[in-house]
């Protein structure tokens, strides 16, 4: 994949916050591919060695509707940014972009294990990396970072809006009967309705949709290959 926009990730935290505020104004929370016409979906995730010194980033591309894996890529880098809530992209972004640069196929949409616009400054990792790649992207988080949402109904497909100051910034989505919801928000160049539809379309019997689930497994596999038995996932919180 081609990285359309770039910037330095070697910033002080206060500079990173200012950059997020600038980039958030460029996010397009509309449009996106028709879920019925999507052929390729990518999932992206990252994991860390015990102690957090090295990050393994993984990108997996799946064919839709089969959800069979057609391409995988990974990258390992030393962690170059401290763990600060809300600034996850400055920690994981360089490795993820290196992995995306190895992908030959261009996915129709990318699902990230993290936030989209449901973020304190409207620029979670799905929005940030989606913008740099200029590719439709969706945040699929395991927990809320900002806003509030009622519990969806128990059946798969049940949804409830995530609201912040009265504005809908995402959806709590039940991806499997009687399993905890995931929190879906627009990343870039897609609307919320299509984002939710694509998450549900790629959810096959597990809480996580297959693209991010496959990327999570692959990131951990790469870490194990590197001789590390203990893998820690740093959540955007």
C-alpha positions in Angstrom: 0.0 0.0 0.0 1.1 3.6 -0.6 1.4 5.9 2.3 -0.3 9.1 0.9 0.5 11.5 3.8 3.4 11.4 6.3 4.7 13.3 9.3 7.3 12.7 12.0 6.3 10.6 14.9 9.3 11.8 17.0 7.3 14.5 18.8 7.0 15.6 22.3 3.6 14.8 23.8 2.3 18.3 23.6 3.4 18.5 19.9 1.6 15.2 19.3 -1.6 16.6 20.8 -1.4 19.7 18.6 -0.9 17.5 15.5 -3.9 15.4 16.4 -6.0 18.6 16.6 -4.8 19.7 13.2 -5.4 16.3 11.5 -8.8 15.7 13.1 -10.1 18.6 11.0 -9.2 16.6 7.9 -11.2 13.5 8.8 -14.1 12.7 6.4 -16.8 10.9 8.4 -18.9 10.1 5.3 -19.1 8.0 2.2 -17.3 4.6 2.1 -17.8 1.5 0.1 -21.2 -0.3 -0.1 -20.8 -3.3 2.2 -22.4 -5.5 -0.4 -19.6 -4.6 -2.9 -16.6 -4.9 -0.5 -14.1 -7.5 -1.8 -11.1 -7.1 0.5 -11.0 -6.0 4.1 -7.8 -5.5 6.1 -7.3 -5.8 9.9 -4.5 -4.2 11.8 -3.2 -4.7 15.3 0.0 -4.6 17.4 1.5 -6.4 20.4 4.4 -5.8 22.7 7.1 -7.8 24.4 6.9 -8.1 28.1 8.2 -4.8 29.4 7.1 -3.1 26.2 10.5 -2.5 24.5 9.5 -3.9 21.1 6.3 -3.6 19.1 5.1 -6.2 16.5 2.6 -4.8 14.1 0.5 -7.0 11.8 -1.8 -6.4 8.8 -4.0 -9.1 7.4 -6.1 -8.8 4.3 -9.1 -11.0 4.0 -11.4 -11.8 1.0 -15.1 -11.0 1.5 -17.5 -12.8 1.9 -15.3 -15.9 2.5 -13.1 -14.1 5.0 -10.2 -16.2 3.8 -6.7 -14.7 4.3 -5.1 -13.6 1.1 -2.1 -11.6 2.4 -0.3 -10.9 5.6 2.5 -8.5 6.5 4.3 -7.5 9.7 7.0 -5.2 11.1 8.9 -5.0 14.3 10.3 -1.8 15.7 11.7 -0.6 19.0 9.1 1.4 20.9 9.9 5.1 20.4 7.1 6.9 22.2 5.9 6.6 25.9 2.5 5.1 26.7 0.1 8.1 27.1 -3.6 7.6 26.9 -5.0 9.1 23.7 -1.7 9.1 21.9 -1.6 5.4 20.9 -0.8 6.2 17.2 2.5 7.8 18.1 3.5 4.6 19.8 2.2 2.1 17.2 1.9 4.1 14.1 5.5 3.7 12.7 5.4 -0.1 12.9 1.9 -0.3 11.5 2.8 2.0 8.5 5.8 -0.2 7.8 3.6 -3.2 7.8 1.0 -1.5 5.5 3.9 -0.6 3.2 4.5 -4.3 2.5 0.9 -5.0 1.5 0.5 -5.3 -2.3 -3.3 -5.5 -2.4 -5.2 -2.3 -1.6 -8.1 -3.2 0.8 -11.5 -1.5 0.3 -11.6 -0.8 4.0 -9.4 -1.3 7.1 -10.5 -2.3 10.6 -8.3 -1.3 13.5 -8.2 -2.6 17.1 -8.7 0.8 18.6 -10.7 4.0 18.3 -11.8 6.1 15.3 -13.3 9.5 16.1 -14.6 8.3 19.5 -11.4 9.8 20.9 -10.8 12.9 23.1 -9.5 14.9 20.1 -11.5 13.0 17.4 -8.4 11.2 16.1 -7.9 7.7 17.3 -5.6 5.2 15.6 -8.2 4.2 13.0 -8.7 7.8 12.0 -5.1 8.8 12.1 -3.7 5.9 10.1 -6.7 5.9 7.8 -6.0 9.5 7.0 -2.3 8.8 6.3 -3.3 6.0 3.9 -6.3 7.8 2.5 -8.3 4.6 2.8 -11.7 4.0 4.4 -11.1 2.9 8.0 -13.1 1.8 11.0 -12.2 1.8 14.7 -13.3 -1.4 16.6 -12.5 -0.9 20.2 -12.9 -3.3 23.2 -13.8 -0.4 25.6 -15.0 3.1 25.5 -12.4 5.9 25.6 -14.9 8.8 25.6 -18.7 9.1 25.7 -21.4 6.9 27.1 -23.5 4.1 25.6 -26.4 2.0 26.9 -26.0 -1.8 26.7 -27.2 -3.2 23.4 -29.8 -6.0 23.3 -28.4 -9.6 23.8 -28.7 -10.7 20.1 -26.0 -10.2 17.5 -26.7 -7.0 15.5 -28.1 -5.1 18.5 -26.7 -1.6 18.6 -26.8 1.5 20.9 -25.4 4.9 20.1 -22.2 6.2 21.8 -22.9 9.8 22.7 -20.5 12.6 23.8 -22.1 15.9 24.7 -25.3 14.9 22.9 -23.5 14.0 19.7 -23.4 10.4 18.3 -19.7 9.5 17.9 -20.1 5.7 17.4 -22.1 2.6 18.2 -21.9 -0.1 20.8 -22.4 -3.2 18.7 -23.2 -6.8 19.8 -21.2 -9.0 17.4 -22.2 -12.3 19.1 -25.2 -13.3 21.1 -24.8 -12.5 24.9 -21.1 -11.5 24.5 -19.8 -8.1 25.5 -20.2 -5.4 22.7 -17.4 -3.8 20.8 -17.4 0.0 20.2 -17.4 1.0 16.6 -16.6 4.5 15.4 -15.8 6.0 12.0 -12.1 6.2 11.2 -11.9 8.1 7.9 -13.8 8.2 4.6 -16.8 6.1 5.7 -20.1 6.8 7.5 -21.2 5.2 10.7 -24.0 3.1 9.2 -21.6 1.4 6.7 -19.0 1.0 9.4 -21.4 -0.9 11.7 -22.6 -3.0 8.7 -19.1 -4.0 7.8 -18.2 -4.9 11.3 -21.2 -7.1 11.6 -20.6 -8.6 8.1 -17.1 -9.7 9.1 -18.1 -11.0 12.6 -18.2 -14.8 12.5 -18.9 -16.3 15.9 -16.5 -14.3 18.0 -16.6 -11.0 19.8 -14.0 -9.5 17.5 -14.6 -9.2 13.7 -12.4 -11.6 11.7 -10.0 -8.9 10.3 -8.9 -7.6 13.7 -9.0 -11.0 15.2 -6.7 -12.4 12.5 -4.3 -9.4 12.9 -4.2 -10.0 16.6 -3.3 -13.6 16.2 -0.7 -12.8 13.6 0.9 -10.1 15.7 1.2 -12.5 18.6 2.5 -15.2 16.3 5.3 -12.9 15.2 6.2 -12.1 18.8 6.4 -15.8 19.7 8.6 -16.4 16.7 10.9 -13.8 18.1 11.4 -15.9 21.2 9.1 -14.1 23.5 6.5 -16.2 25.4 4.8 -13.3 27.2 2.9 -10.9 25.0 1.1 -7.8 26.3 -1.5 -5.8 24.4 -1.5 -2.1 25.2 -5.1 -0.8 24.9 -6.0 2.8 23.9 -7.5 3.9 27.1 
